[in-house]
Each structure stands twice: as structure tokens, then as C-alpha cells.
Amino acid sequence: MKRITNLRLLGLAAMVLIAMQTTASAQFLNEIEIDPPSTMSDACQFVELSGTAASVAEPNTYFLSVNSDAGNFGFANQALNIGGQAFGANGTIVLVNTLSDCPNRVYGTGSNRINYFSPLRIGSGSETYLLVRSTAPLATGQDLDTNDDGIFDAGFGITVLDGFALIVNPEEEYVYGATTGVVNISNTTSLDQPDAVTRFPGNTTPFLVSSFYFGELDGAPDETTVYAAPFSPNFPTGGVLTPGNVNAPISSSGFSISGQVTTPGGLGLRNAIVALTNSQGVRVTATTSSFGIYSFNNVPSDGTYILGVSSKRYRFNVRTLTVNGNLTNIDFVGLE
């Protein structure tokens, strides 16, 4: 009897181990097509999430598309629950709105495709795109910020896992999840925000500007996966949409810039904004980590750049850089 009991315990332990191996792992926004070429519909919009193959999203895990426009702060343009869903064999989940058809779009067979039906679109003006968990159910059309202070109402119990914002008016519009580290990755204040955004393949760092590249899309056909200018400053050679597939390998045509931002006393300065501006005035930003670390990837070579830091408490000297290789230890020390 004791031997049978021990065997049962071993079997139970094995089942627990298997469950541990297939529960949620680190998960990210991987790719979003916001504005398809069609002027008649948004038929080819999709959202792609990435995680460990066969891992399962925890209950109340949501993709959120949150309105950041003044006058409509905090409304969920989409709240899609992926709790309990498994990431496909290629480590992706792709969310597809079936309101309008995209008949020639081919999604990767290794992805877990989840269809949903909604008359609401993602990406109208300023918007924050998030992967979150919550302690309360969330719904499309719901106001998640009833007092319009730029912070999700506490009653929803929202924890942000990953995300980015595309903001038209950064001085007057909110980035939801900013207290967690979500930042505005847009390099334009035009109403015409990027058509699509892709995470660099292999990148597993949440919230960084340099984790993503973006651009417009070719004018036709509707299901195009070809990016078109204007591009993000870090747009890589080989950048392309890959609906339901692992993001395409890229041939980097640039270099990296990294360093640390510290206080006058030498402590790492968290949440400082580091801005890199090229000779054409195109600007991209990065937010420092809790240790003051920042980085930019895929910076085009043989260019001259202005690198500066903004902080509410300290001033910083601006630096001029010529990029012809990877640059490390480009550090900034705050001035009283």
C-alpha cells in the first residue's frame, strides 16, 4: 500500500511539473497592423502576441487598445480576453477581427488564431496598446479611467505586462501604463500615426522604444505585408509584417548606443527620457531603467546624432555623436 501511495505521489508531482511547464511565461506584444491600405474597411487589422510555445495565458489576461485622445481618455476600443489560451507551436497568438473579411491574408499555421467580432476598430488617433492582467473582467467599450487622470481605475486591478503608445499630442494626452514603464514610441505628432508596428525578433525587453520598429504600409493589396516610408528611425533591413508567424530575421544596417544616466551623486536615474535626433530632425526616445540604463538599437551608421536627456529634477549636457560602430558607456551625469 505504501509503495502504491508513493507511486501516486510521484505521478501527482509529474503532473504538477507538466502544469508548471505549460503555464504562463513572459508574454509580449509582438506585432500590430493598425491601418490597412484599404480606404473602405479595416479588414486586415490583426494583433499578434508572443510567448513560449504551448504556454497558457493566465486567467484575465487581455489585449487592450485604450483611447488616449482628449475627451475619450481611458475607453477600451478593444478588450480581448486571452486567458486560458495556449500560444501556438511557433509561440504566437494572433487576434483577428472578422467584422470585415481579408480573403487573401494567410496566417501562419503554427499560431493559435483567435477570431473575434467587433464594430470598434483599433488605432483611431492617439492610442495605447497593452498586454495586461486584471482582477476584474474587462470589456470593449468600457471606461477604464472614469476620472480621466491617465491612470486605470484601481477597481480593475490592472497589471501591465507589455505595451507601447502612439500619441499625437504628448503634452496633453496620456500614455496608459506609464507608471509601469509604457512609453510613446511615435516620432510624429501627425494624426496619421504608423500603419503597423513590429517587435524586433528575439527581443524580450518590455516597454522600450528600441524594442519596436514601425512604418506605413504599401498602398495595395489590402493584405500587403510590405512596409513603406516614412519609417521609424531604427527601421531594419528586412523589416516586414509576418501575421501569425515568428517575426522575420533582419539584417541590421546599424549599430547600438547605450549608457547610463545618473544623479550628481552617482545613483542611477529611473524614468529619465533619452532622446536621439538625427540630422533630419527625426527623433526617437528611450526611457531609463530602474538603474538608469538606456539603449538604442539598429541606429543607422555614418550619421551624426544629437543625444540629450530630460528629467524633472536635473539638467544634462547635450552630446553630439558620430555613429560608425557600436557605442557603449555613453553616460550622462545630472547637473544641480
N, C-alpha and C positions, 0 to 999 in steps of 0.2 A: 504494500500500500504506500509506503514511504517513497519507494522508487517511482511509482506512478505519479505521486504528488510532485516529486522533483521534476519529472519529465514535463508535467503540465506547467510548472513554473517556468521551465526553460522555454517551452512553447510560447507562453504568455510574454516572456521577455523578448523573444524574437519578434512577436507581433508588435510590441511596443517599439522596438528598434526600427522595424519597417515603417511604422507610422511616423516615427521621428524623421526618417529619411525622406518621406514624401509630404511632410507638412511644409508650410510656407518658408521660403528662403528670401533673400534680398530680392526685391522686385522694383522695376523701374518703368517710367515712360520710355518707350523705345522709338516710336515714330508716329507722327500725326499728319494726315492730309486734311487741311482745313478748308481750302478754297480750290476745288477742282476747276479745270478750264471751262466747263460748261457755264454759259450765262443763263441757262434755263432751269437748272436744278443743282443740288449739291449731292448728286447721286453717288459720286465716287469717294466721298469722305470716309475715312477709316481711322481708327485708333489702335495702335499696337503696343502691347505691354510685354516686358521680358522678365524672365525668372529662370530658375533651374528647371530643366525638363522634368515633367511628371510631378513637380511640387504642386501643392494645392494652396490656393489663396485662403487666408483665414476668413472666418465669417465677418460680414460687414466691411469687406474691402471694396472700395469704389474707385472708378474713374470719375473725376469731377471736372466739368468745364464750367467755370464760375465767371459770371459777368462782372467786369471790373470798370464798366462805364459809369460815370457820374449820373445819378438818377436811378440806376438799376444795380447798385452795389450789392454783391453777395447772392444774386439769384443763380440757381443751378440751371444752366442751359442744358446740361446733361448730368445725371447721377446714375451711373450704371454699376450695379452690384455684381462683382465677380467672385464673391465669397463662395468657397466650395468648388470653384472651377480649377481644373488642372491645366498647367502650362503644357503645351504640346511637345511633341518629340524634339522640335527644334528650339524649345524654350520660349515660345511666344504664345500670346493670346491676342486675337485680332477681333475688334468690335466693329460691326458693320450695320449701319442704319439701312433698313430695307424699305424706307419710305419711297425712295426712287431707285430704279434699277441702274446698275453699272454692268451691262451684259458682257462686255469683253474683258473685264477685270479678272485676272487669275490670281488667287491667293495661294500661298504655299501650303502644300498638303501636310506638312509637319506641324502646322499651327492649330490650336484649338480656336475655331471660328465661332463667335457668338453673335447671332443676329439680334437686333432689337428694332423696334418700330417707334419713331418719334417725329412729330411735326417740327420740333425745335432743332435748330442747327447749332453746331459749334462754330466759334470764330466769327463773331459779329462785333467788330471794333476791338476795344481792349478786353482781354480775357486772360484768366489764369487757368492753366491746365495742370491737374493734380492727380496723383495716386494717393489715396488716404485709407485709413481705417477709422471707424466711428463706433461709439457705444449706443447710438440710436439709429434707426432707419433713416435713410436719406432718399429724396425723391426729386426727379426732374421737375423744374418749375418752382421748387421750394426756395424761400428766402432764408439763407443761412447766416445772414448778418442783419438782423432786424433793426439795430440802432445805427447802421451804416458807419461803423468805426474802423472798417478794414480788417476786423478780426472775427472769425467764426464764433457764433454764439456758443457759450460754454456747454449748454444743454445737449448739444450734438456729440460732444466728446470726440472731436475730430483730431486725429494724429496724422500729420502729413509725412508720407514716405518718400515722395519724389515729386518734382514738378518744375514748371517754368511759367513765366508770364510774357505776353506780348502786349505792351502798353503804349497807347497813343500819346497820352499826356502824363508823364511820370510825376509831375509836380502836383497833380490834383486827383490822380486815380490810384487805387490800391493794388498792391500785389498781395493776394491772399496766401497765407503761409509764410510771409516774410519773416516772422519771428523764429521760424524753424530754419530758414535759410533760402527759401524760394526767392529768385531774383527775376527781374525783367531782362530778357535776352535780346529784345528788339534793338536794332540800330537805326530805327527810323521813327519819327513821330507822325508819319502819314497815316491816314485812315486805311490805306492799303498795306496791311501787315503781311508777313510772309505767307505764301500758299501752303507750305509744308515745312516740317521740322524733323530732323533725324538725329538720333544719338550716334556718336562715334562708336564703331564696332569694338567690343571689348571694354568699353568704358563703364565702370561700375561705381562712379562717384556721383551721388545725388546733388542736385541744386547748382552745379557750376555752369556758368555761361559757356565755358570751353568744352562742356560735355556734349554740346549740340552744334549742328550746322543747319542752315536753312536757306531758302530761296523761293523764287517764283516757280511756276511750272510751265512747261511748253503749252502753247495755245491749243493744241489738239494732238491726239484724240482725247476724249474725256478721261480715258483710263491711263493716260500717259504716266510714266514713272520717271520722266526726264526733267531734271531741274533746269531752270533758266534764270538769267540775270534779272534783277540785281540779287547777288548772293550775300551771305554773311561774310565778314572779313576772314573767317577761318575756313571757308568752304574748301573741301579737299578735292584733289583729282580723283575721279571715280565716284563722286557722290551721286547717289541715285536712290529713289524710293524702292523699297522691297516689301510690298504688302504681304504679311503672313510669312515672311522669310527672315532668316538671320540677316542683319544689315550687311551690305556688300563690303568686301575688303576695299580699302582705299590706298592709293599711292600718295603719301603725304608729299606735298610740294613745299613744305615749310618747316619751321623749327619751333621750339618751345621757349617760353620765357617764364621764369619762376623766381620766387624770392619770399621774403618775409617783411611784414610791416610791424613795427614795434613802437611802443611808447618811448618817451625820453629816458625812462628808467630801464628799458630793455625788455619789457614784457610784450608778448605777442598781442596785437590789437585785433580783436574779433569784429567782424561785420564792417570793416572798412571797405570802401569801394575803390578798386584799382581800375583805371581807365587807360586803354591803349588806343591811340588815334593815329591813323596813317596819314600820308601826305595829301590824300584826297578828302580828308576830314571824316572818314568813316571810323566810327568809334565802337568799341566793344568793351564790356566791363566784366570784372570778376570780383566776387566777394570773398574776403579773407576768412579762413577757418578760425576755430577757437584758439589756435596757436599763432594766428596772424599770417598763415601761409596762403599764397595765391599762385595761380599758374594760368598761362595761356598756351594752347596747343595749336599746331598747324598754322603758325604765323608765316605768311609768305616771305621768302628770302629777298635779300638785296634791297630792302626798303628801309626808310627812315621813319621812326615812330616817336611819338611823344607819350611818355608814361607818367601818369600822375595819380595821386591818392587823395581821396576826400574823406573827411571824418568830422563829426560834430565837435570834437574836443581839441584836435591837434591840426597844425598846418604841416605841409610837407613840400619839400623842394621838388620841382618837376624835373624829369630826366629825359634826355634825347638819346635814342638808341639806334644804331645801325645793325640790322639783323642779317648776318651771314653765317649763322650757326646757332646751336642751342645756347641760351643764356641762362645761367643759374646764379643764385645769390645776388639777384638784383633787389637789394634790400632798401627799405625806407625807414627812417627814424623820425618820429614826430618832433615838432618844434613847439615849445611852450608859447 
